Amino acid sequence: MTVRVRFAPSPTGMFHVGGARSALQNWIYAKQQGGVFVLRIEDTDAARNKPEWTEGILSALDWIGISRGSYEGPYFQSSYAAEHRAAAQRLHDAGRAYYCDCTREAVQARTGSQYAGYDGYCRDRGLGPGEGRALRFRTPDEGETVVVDLIRGEPTFENRLIEDFVIARGDGSPVFLLANVVDDLTMGITHVIRAEEHLPNTPKQQLLWDALGVKPPVWAHVPVVVNEKRQKLSKRRDKVALEAYRDEGYLADAMRNYLMLLGWAPSGDREIVPWSVIEEEFRLTEVNPSPAFFDEKKLRAFNGEYIRALPVDEFVAACQPWLTGTDTIAPPPWQPEEFDAEAFARVAPLAQTRIAVLSEIVPNVDFLFVADPLTDEAAWAKAMKEGAAELLDAAIAGYEGLEPWDADALKSTLEAVGAERGLKLGKAQAPVRVAVTGRTVGLPLFESLEVLGRERTLARLRAARVRLV
């Protein structure tokens, strides 16, 4: 039997990091088993679907290494409407489903509770199809449904506690429970690896598989992904869009390494490992069923490690979208003709050790490419205190005829200027850094001045001195 897994997102918004985690787990499992990864777009919610969301799913999968052409699909759930309706009819004809015209208000009136489930009122009324009549599955009155789950063991559900659930609406269109089962059956899915939030639906879907006369797939419900308050990640509350992390400058390798740690860990006391190791060591049966904490701070640290591990030329290439601007990334604060690729290459090794996400490259190097430094006024106020004007005068005098113009000479000169005023280098360089770069923190100052050059450095020091008059 060929293992066939599927990833079935809905094109109703940005690509959720939890969905990306599930996609990777399905992808690896299929590769390990010599199987097939199927992409199915569950697009039956016409009111919320947008073509750009589907393209977003494909692009996000591309980014994390599940590239187009390497999987089967994408299939679209809406293309299987005939199969959905046929399955609903089969269940009705076999006596496994019946029509119901009860409204929610009627059920509540009969049960006396707004929380009670459906009471089976229409089970034996013999209603036929008609406007406003939903098709309900006839749940067995006795026995239990055992879900064999590779991660959670054998969760058991008493059938008497499962209400007769709707499988098709009054207009004949199937609900998610039925459509999902029919699609998996039609596509020959053997293993369903999906988020824990779907577990409550699983006994209902397993009953549908049984009623259709087909053995259900192997189930594996991976843990829910939560925030620092242990709340399920929410699109409304949390930063969950994979595209947002991509556009902020997280590396795909770092992201997928981190996502795979949400509920699982490689062997040994390590977390940052090559993808080949993850592909070899990952086991569904070793996934921890407890909720997995998505720690953005930890992800950021991961990403910094991956950035620092890049060869410098790859780092330079990776920074280009932020240095030039793209469709999804805002243009930098300099004009294209102001950018100096050679100057950037000189400071790239310095910047590489200081940034955690690629978007941070812009504020670290903008002083090299803008006509005037983009001054942080709070930084200016902090650095330009009493004595700053005199210190700038001395720095200007020392730098005007400095030879050679290199980091060592620049540092020695400012050390001497500071010493004459009883200042350590850290204090002495603060006014110079803000005058030249506009900020109190950034790349190593003297290497930066070396690349910026004598003329531009002196011009900025003089402009700052004038402002202090």
C-alpha positions as CSV (number, residue, x, y, z in Angstrom):
1,M,0.0,0.0,0.0
2,T,1.4,3.4,-1.0
3,V,1.1,5.9,1.8
4,R,-0.9,9.0,0.8
5,V,-1.1,12.0,3.1
6,R,-2.8,15.3,2.5
7,F,-2.6,18.9,3.6
8,A,-6.0,20.6,3.2
9,P,-6.0,24.3,4.0
10,S,-8.8,26.7,3.3
11,P,-8.0,29.8,1.2
12,T,-9.6,32.2,3.6
13,G,-6.6,34.3,4.9
14,M,-2.9,34.4,5.5
15,F,-1.1,31.1,5.9
16,H,-1.1,30.1,9.6
17,V,2.2,28.9,11.2
18,G,0.3,26.0,12.7
19,G,-0.8,24.9,9.3
20,A,2.8,25.2,8.1
21,R,3.9,22.9,10.9
22,S,1.3,20.3,9.9
23,A,2.3,20.6,6.2
24,L,5.9,19.9,7.1
25,Q,5.0,16.9,9.2
26,N,2.9,15.4,6.4
27,W,5.6,16.1,3.9
28,I,8.3,14.4,5.9
29,Y,6.2,11.4,6.8
30,A,5.3,10.9,3.1
31,K,9.0,11.1,2.1
32,Q,10.0,8.6,4.9
33,Q,7.4,6.1,3.7
34,G,8.1,6.6,0.0
35,G,4.6,7.9,-0.3
36,V,2.7,10.8,-1.8
37,F,1.9,14.3,-0.4
38,V,-1.4,15.6,-1.7
39,L,-2.4,19.3,-1.6
40,R,-6.1,19.9,-1.4
41,I,-7.6,23.4,-1.3
42,E,-10.9,23.3,0.7
43,D,-12.5,26.1,-1.1
44,T,-16.2,25.4,-0.6
45,D,-16.7,28.6,1.5
46,A,-17.3,30.8,-1.5
47,A,-18.1,33.9,0.6
48,R,-14.6,33.9,2.2
49,N,-12.4,32.4,-0.5
50,K,-10.2,34.6,-2.6
51,P,-7.8,33.5,-5.4
52,E,-5.0,35.4,-3.9
53,W,-5.3,33.4,-0.7
54,T,-4.8,30.2,-2.8
55,E,-1.7,31.7,-4.4
56,G,-0.5,32.7,-0.9
57,I,-0.8,29.0,0.2
58,L,1.3,27.8,-2.8
59,S,3.9,30.6,-2.3
60,A,4.2,29.8,1.5
61,L,4.7,26.1,0.8
62,D,7.3,27.0,-1.8
63,W,9.1,29.1,0.8
64,I,9.3,26.3,3.4
65,G,10.6,23.8,0.8
66,I,7.4,22.1,-0.4
67,S,7.7,23.3,-3.9
68,R,5.2,23.2,-6.7
69,G,5.5,20.1,-8.9
70,S,6.9,18.0,-6.1
71,Y,3.4,17.0,-4.8
72,E,0.1,15.9,-6.2
73,G,-2.4,18.7,-6.7
74,P,-3.5,21.2,-5.9
75,Y,-7.0,19.7,-6.0
76,F,-10.0,21.9,-5.2
77,Q,-12.7,20.6,-2.9
78,S,-15.4,22.4,-4.9
79,S,-14.6,20.2,-7.9
80,Y,-15.9,17.2,-6.0
81,A,-19.4,18.5,-5.3
82,A,-21.0,15.6,-7.3
83,E,-19.1,13.0,-5.3
84,H,-20.2,14.7,-2.1
85,R,-23.9,14.7,-3.1
86,A,-23.6,11.1,-4.3
87,A,-22.2,10.0,-0.9
88,A,-25.0,11.8,0.9
89,Q,-27.6,10.0,-1.2
90,R,-25.9,6.6,-0.6
91,L,-26.1,7.2,3.1
92,H,-29.8,8.2,2.9
93,D,-30.7,5.3,0.7
94,A,-29.0,2.9,3.1
95,G,-31.0,4.2,6.0
96,R,-27.9,5.8,7.6
97,A,-29.1,9.3,7.3
98,Y,-32.5,11.1,7.4
99,Y,-34.0,14.4,6.6
100,C,-34.8,16.9,9.4
101,D,-36.7,20.2,9.3
102,C,-36.0,21.2,12.9
103,T,-34.9,24.7,13.6
104,R,-32.5,25.5,16.4
105,E,-35.2,27.3,18.2
106,A,-37.5,24.2,18.0
107,V,-34.8,22.0,19.4
108,Q,-34.2,24.4,22.2
109,A,-37.9,24.6,23.0
110,R,-38.1,20.8,23.2
111,T,-35.0,20.3,25.3
112,G,-35.4,23.4,27.4
113,S,-31.7,24.2,26.9
114,Q,-29.7,26.2,24.4
115,Y,-26.7,23.9,25.0
116,A,-28.4,20.6,24.5
117,G,-27.5,18.7,21.3
118,Y,-30.0,17.5,18.7
119,D,-32.7,15.3,20.2
120,G,-33.4,12.9,17.3
121,Y,-36.9,14.3,16.8
122,C,-37.0,13.6,13.0
123,R,-35.3,10.1,13.1
124,D,-38.5,8.2,12.3
125,R,-40.7,10.9,10.7
126,G,-39.8,9.7,7.2
127,L,-39.3,13.1,5.7
128,G,-38.0,13.4,2.2
129,P,-35.7,16.1,0.8
130,G,-37.1,19.6,0.6
131,E,-36.4,23.2,1.2
132,G,-35.0,23.9,4.6
133,R,-34.5,20.1,5.3
134,A,-31.0,19.1,6.4
135,L,-29.7,15.6,6.1
136,R,-28.6,14.1,9.4
137,F,-26.4,11.1,10.0
138,R,-28.1,8.4,12.1
139,T,-25.5,7.8,14.9
140,P,-25.6,4.3,16.5
141,D,-27.5,4.3,19.8
142,E,-25.1,1.9,21.4
143,G,-21.4,1.0,21.5
144,E,-18.4,3.2,21.2
145,T,-16.1,4.5,18.5
146,V,-12.4,4.0,19.1
147,V,-10.0,6.3,17.2
148,V,-6.6,4.7,16.8
149,D,-4.3,7.6,16.8
150,L,-0.5,7.4,16.3
151,I,0.1,10.3,18.8
152,R,-2.8,10.0,21.2
153,G,-3.3,6.2,21.6
154,E,-6.9,5.2,21.4
155,P,-9.3,7.9,22.4
156,T,-12.8,6.3,22.9
157,F,-16.1,8.0,22.4
158,E,-19.5,6.7,23.5
159,N,-21.8,6.7,20.5
160,R,-24.8,7.7,22.6
161,L,-23.1,11.0,23.4
162,I,-22.6,11.8,19.7
163,E,-25.7,13.6,18.3
164,D,-27.2,12.9,14.9
165,F,-25.0,15.4,13.1
166,V,-25.8,17.3,9.9
167,I,-24.0,16.0,6.8
168,A,-25.8,18.1,4.2
169,R,-27.6,21.4,4.4
170,G,-31.1,22.2,3.3
171,D,-29.9,23.2,-0.2
172,G,-28.1,19.8,-0.6
173,S,-24.6,21.1,-0.2
174,P,-22.4,19.0,2.1
175,V,-20.9,20.2,5.4
176,F,-17.2,19.9,6.2
177,L,-17.6,16.6,7.9
178,L,-18.9,14.7,4.9
179,A,-16.9,16.6,2.2
180,N,-13.7,16.0,4.1
181,V,-14.4,12.2,4.3
182,V,-15.5,11.9,0.7
183,D,-12.4,13.8,-0.5
184,D,-10.1,11.6,1.5
185,L,-11.8,8.5,0.2
186,T,-11.8,9.7,-3.4
187,M,-8.1,10.6,-3.3
188,G,-7.0,7.4,-1.6
189,I,-5.7,9.1,1.6
190,T,-4.2,6.5,3.9
191,H,-3.0,8.7,6.8
192,V,-4.6,11.9,8.1
193,I,-2.1,14.0,10.0
194,R,-3.7,17.2,11.2
195,A,-4.2,19.5,14.2
196,E,-5.6,18.4,17.5
197,E,-8.5,20.8,17.1
198,H,-10.0,18.3,14.6
199,L,-10.0,15.4,17.1
200,P,-13.6,16.0,18.3
201,N,-14.7,15.6,14.6
202,T,-12.9,12.4,14.2
203,P,-15.4,9.9,15.7
204,K,-18.1,11.4,13.5
205,Q,-15.9,11.1,10.5
206,Q,-14.9,7.6,11.4
207,L,-18.6,6.7,11.6
208,L,-19.0,8.1,8.1
209,W,-16.1,6.0,6.8
210,D,-17.7,2.9,8.3
211,A,-21.1,3.7,7.0
212,L,-19.7,4.2,3.5
213,G,-18.1,0.7,3.8
214,V,-14.5,1.8,3.7
215,K,-11.8,1.3,6.3
216,P,-10.9,4.7,7.8
217,P,-7.4,6.2,7.5
218,V,-4.7,6.1,10.1
219,W,-5.2,9.1,12.4
220,A,-2.5,11.4,13.9
221,H,-3.6,14.5,15.7
222,V,-0.6,16.8,16.3
223,P,-0.7,19.2,19.3
224,V,-2.4,22.6,19.2
225,V,0.0,25.5,18.9
226,V,-0.4,28.1,21.7
227,N,0.9,31.5,22.7
228,E,2.8,32.5,25.9
229,K,-0.5,32.5,27.8
230,R,-1.2,29.0,26.6
231,Q,-4.0,30.2,24.5
232,K,-4.5,28.7,21.0
233,L,-2.8,30.9,18.5
234,S,-5.4,33.3,17.0
235,K,-5.3,35.2,13.7
236,R,-7.1,38.1,15.5
237,R,-4.8,38.2,18.5
238,D,-1.4,36.7,17.6
239,K,1.2,37.0,15.0
240,V,0.5,33.8,13.1
241,A,0.9,34.6,9.4
242,L,3.9,32.7,7.9
243,E,4.1,35.5,5.2
244,A,4.6,38.1,7.9
245,Y,7.6,36.2,9.2
246,R,9.0,35.7,5.7
247,D,8.6,39.4,4.9
248,E,10.2,40.4,8.2
249,G,13.3,38.5,7.2
250,Y,13.1,35.1,8.8
251,L,15.0,32.5,6.9
252,A,13.1,29.5,5.5
253,D,15.6,27.1,7.0
254,A,15.3,28.6,10.5
255,M,11.5,28.7,10.3
256,R,11.0,25.1,9.3
257,N,13.6,23.9,11.8
258,Y,11.7,25.8,14.5
259,L,8.3,24.7,13.4
260,M,9.3,21.0,13.6
261,L,10.2,21.5,17.2
262,L,6.6,22.3,18.1
263,G,5.8,19.0,19.7
264,W,8.9,17.1,18.8
265,A,12.7,17.2,19.3
266,P,15.7,15.6,17.6
267,S,18.0,13.3,19.4
268,G,20.6,14.6,21.9
269,D,20.7,18.0,23.6
270,R,20.3,20.1,20.4
271,E,17.6,22.0,18.6
272,I,19.3,23.6,15.7
273,V,20.0,20.8,13.3
274,P,20.3,20.3,9.5
275,W,17.0,19.6,7.7
276,S,18.5,16.2,6.6
277,V,18.7,15.2,10.3
278,I,15.1,16.2,10.9
279,E,13.9,14.3,7.8
280,E,15.8,11.2,9.1
281,E,14.9,11.4,12.8
282,F,11.3,12.7,12.8
283,R,8.8,10.1,14.0
284,L,5.1,10.8,14.3
285,T,4.9,8.4,17.2
286,E,7.3,10.5,19.1
287,V,5.3,13.7,18.8
288,N,4.3,15.0,22.3
289,P,0.5,15.4,22.5
290,S,0.7,18.4,24.9
291,P,0.1,21.9,23.5
292,A,3.2,23.3,21.8
293,F,4.3,26.9,22.7
294,F,5.1,29.1,19.8
295,D,7.8,31.3,21.3
296,E,8.6,34.2,19.0
297,K,11.6,35.2,21.0
298,K,13.1,31.7,20.6
299,L,12.3,31.8,16.9
300,R,14.1,35.1,16.6
301,A,17.2,33.7,18.4
302,F,17.0,30.7,16.0
303,N,17.0,33.0,13.1
304,G,19.9,34.9,14.3
305,E,21.9,31.7,14.6
306,Y,21.0,30.8,11.0
307,I,21.9,34.2,9.7
308,R,25.3,34.1,11.4
309,A,26.0,30.7,9.9
310,L,25.5,31.9,6.3
311,P,28.5,32.4,4.1
312,V,28.9,36.1,3.7
313,D,28.1,36.1,0.0
314,E,24.8,34.2,0.8
315,F,24.1,36.8,3.5
316,V,24.6,39.6,1.0
317,A,22.3,37.9,-1.4
318,A,19.6,37.3,1.2
319,C,19.6,41.0,2.2
320,Q,18.9,42.2,-1.3
321,P,15.0,42.3,-1.1
322,W,15.4,44.7,1.9
323,L,18.1,46.7,0.2
324,T,16.1,47.2,-3.0
325,G,12.4,46.7,-2.0
326,T,10.0,44.2,-3.5
327,D,6.3,43.7,-3.9
328,T,5.9,42.7,-0.3
329,I,8.8,44.6,1.3
330,A,8.8,48.4,1.6
331,P,11.6,50.2,-0.3
332,P,14.5,51.4,1.8
333,P,14.9,55.1,2.7
334,W,17.5,55.7,-0.1
335,Q,17.1,56.0,-3.8
336,P,18.4,53.1,-6.0
337,E,21.2,55.2,-7.4
338,E,22.4,56.0,-3.9
339,F,23.0,52.4,-3.0
340,D,26.7,51.3,-3.1
341,A,27.0,47.5,-3.4
342,E,30.8,47.6,-2.7
343,A,30.3,49.6,0.5
344,F,27.6,47.2,1.6
345,A,29.8,44.2,0.9
346,R,32.5,45.8,3.2
347,V,30.1,46.2,6.2
348,A,28.1,43.0,5.6
349,P,30.3,40.8,7.8
350,L,29.8,43.4,10.6
351,A,26.1,43.6,10.2
352,Q,25.7,39.8,9.9
353,T,26.8,39.3,13.5
354,R,24.3,41.9,14.8
355,I,20.9,41.3,13.3
356,A,18.4,38.6,14.1
357,V,16.1,39.2,11.1
358,L,17.0,40.4,7.7
359,S,14.8,43.5,7.8
360,E,17.1,44.9,10.5
361,I,19.8,45.3,7.9
362,V,18.2,48.6,6.7
363,P,18.5,50.7,10.0
364,N,22.0,49.2,10.4
365,V,23.4,50.5,7.1
366,D,21.1,53.3,6.0
367,F,23.7,55.9,7.1
368,L,25.9,54.8,4.2
369,F,23.4,55.4,1.5
370,V,21.2,58.4,2.5
371,A,22.4,62.0,2.0
372,D,21.9,62.9,5.6
373,P,21.6,60.6,8.6
374,L,18.1,59.7,9.7
375,T,18.5,61.0,13.2
376,D,16.7,59.5,16.2
377,E,15.9,62.6,18.2
378,A,15.9,60.7,21.5
379,A,19.4,59.4,20.6
380,W,20.5,63.0,19.8
381,A,19.3,64.3,23.1
382,K,21.0,61.5,24.9
383,A,24.4,61.9,23.2
384,M,24.6,65.7,22.7
385,K,25.0,66.8,26.3
386,E,27.3,69.3,27.8
387,G,30.8,69.1,26.3
388,A,29.6,67.4,23.1
389,A,30.3,70.5,21.0
390,E,33.9,70.8,22.1
391,L,34.4,67.0,21.6
392,L,33.1,67.3,18.1
393,D,35.4,70.2,17.4
394,A,38.4,68.1,18.5
395,A,37.3,65.1,16.6
396,I,36.9,67.2,13.4
397,A,40.4,68.6,13.9
398,G,41.9,65.2,14.5
399,Y,40.1,63.6,11.5
400,E,40.8,66.4,8.9
401,G,44.4,65.4,8.2
402,L,44.3,61.8,9.5
403,E,46.4,59.3,7.6
404,P,45.7,56.6,7.0
405,W,41.9,56.8,7.0
406,D,41.3,53.4,8.6
407,A,39.5,52.0,11.6
408,D,42.6,51.7,13.8
409,A,43.7,55.3,13.2
410,L,40.1,56.6,13.6
411,K,39.8,54.8,17.0
412,S,43.2,56.0,18.3
413,T,42.4,59.6,17.4
414,L,39.1,59.6,19.2
415,E,40.6,57.8,22.2
416,A,43.1,60.6,22.5
417,V,40.4,63.2,22.2
418,G,38.4,61.5,24.9
419,A,41.4,61.1,27.2
420,E,42.1,64.8,27.1
421,R,38.6,65.4,28.5
422,G,38.7,62.5,31.0
423,L,36.4,60.4,29.0
424,K,36.6,56.7,28.2
425,L,36.1,55.7,24.6
426,G,32.5,54.7,25.0
427,K,31.6,58.1,26.2
428,A,33.7,59.9,23.7
429,Q,32.3,58.1,20.7
430,A,28.6,58.7,21.5
431,P,28.3,62.2,20.0
432,V,30.3,61.1,17.0
433,R,28.2,58.0,16.4
434,V,24.9,60.0,16.6
435,A,26.3,62.8,14.4
436,V,27.4,60.3,11.7
437,T,24.8,57.5,11.8
438,G,21.8,59.2,13.6
439,R,21.7,56.4,16.3
440,T,23.3,55.5,19.5
441,V,23.7,51.8,18.5
442,G,24.8,50.2,15.3
443,L,27.7,48.7,13.5
444,P,31.2,49.1,15.0
445,L,31.8,52.9,14.7
446,F,35.3,53.1,13.4
447,E,34.9,50.5,10.7
448,S,31.7,52.4,9.7
449,L,33.6,55.7,9.4
450,E,36.3,54.0,7.3
451,V,33.7,52.8,4.8
452,L,31.8,56.1,4.9
453,G,34.9,58.0,4.0
454,R,36.6,61.2,5.2
455,E,34.6,63.7,3.2
456,R,31.1,62.4,4.3
457,T,32.2,61.8,7.9
458,L,33.6,65.3,8.3
459,A,30.5,66.8,6.6
460,R,28.2,65.1,9.1
461,L,30.4,66.0,12.1
462,R,30.4,69.7,11.0
463,A,26.6,69.7,10.4
464,A,26.1,68.3,13.9
465,R,28.4,70.9,15.4
466,V,26.4,73.7,13.6
467,R,23.2,72.3,15.1
468,L,24.8,72.6,18.6
469,V,25.5,76.3,18.3
